[in-house]
Amino acid sequence: MAEVKSDIEIARGARKKQIQEIGQKIGIPSEHLLPYGHDKAKISAEFIKSVKGNKDGKLILVTAINPTPAGEGKTTTTVGLGDGLNRIGKK
C-alpha cells in the first residue's frame, strides 16, 4: 500500500497556477485582471459591468459552525468543491 503524504509534502508538491491562466480558463481576459503578485488579482469594474446582462449563474453557499479537529473548515471545503466542479468541467 502506498504511503500517505503529509500535508506539508502535498503543499510543497503543488504547483500554483498564474492568475492569468485561471482568468483565461473562466473567460476573463488578462487586460481585465489587476494582478497582486502572480496568484491573485482584482477584476476590473469595466469587465463586471460588461457581464451584468449575462444570464445568472448558480450560487453555492458554504457555511459551517466550527472546523473539524483536523482543521477542515469553510475554506478547505470551498477549495475542494471548486476543484471537484472544475474536474467535471463546470465553471
Contacts in CASP RR format, 6 or more apart in sequence:
PFRMAT RR
TARGET T0000
AUTHOR 0000-0000-0000
METHOD contacts of the structure
MODEL  1
MAEVKSDIEIARGARKKQIQEIGQKIGIPSEHLLPYGHDKAKISAEFIKS
VKGNKDGKLILVTAINPTPAGEGKTTTTVGLGDGLNRIGKK
16 38 0 8 1.000
16 39 0 8 1.000
17 39 0 8 1.000
18 38 0 8 1.000
18 39 0 8 1.000
19 33 0 8 1.000
19 35 0 8 1.000
19 37 0 8 1.000
19 38 0 8 1.000
19 39 0 8 1.000
19 40 0 8 1.000
19 41 0 8 1.000
20 30 0 8 1.000
20 33 0 8 1.000
20 35 0 8 1.000
23 30 0 8 1.000
23 33 0 8 1.000
24 30 0 8 1.000
26 91 0 8 1.000
28 43 0 8 1.000
28 47 0 8 1.000
29 47 0 8 1.000
31 44 0 8 1.000
32 43 0 8 1.000
32 44 0 8 1.000
32 46 0 8 1.000
32 47 0 8 1.000
33 41 0 8 1.000
33 42 0 8 1.000
33 43 0 8 1.000
33 44 0 8 1.000
34 41 0 8 1.000
34 42 0 8 1.000
34 43 0 8 1.000
34 44 0 8 1.000
35 41 0 8 1.000
36 42 0 8 1.000
60 81 0 8 1.000
62 74 0 8 1.000
62 77 0 8 1.000
62 78 0 8 1.000
62 81 0 8 1.000
63 74 0 8 1.000
64 73 0 8 1.000
64 74 0 8 1.000
64 77 0 8 1.000
67 73 0 8 1.000
67 74 0 8 1.000
67 76 0 8 1.000
85 91 0 8 1.000
END
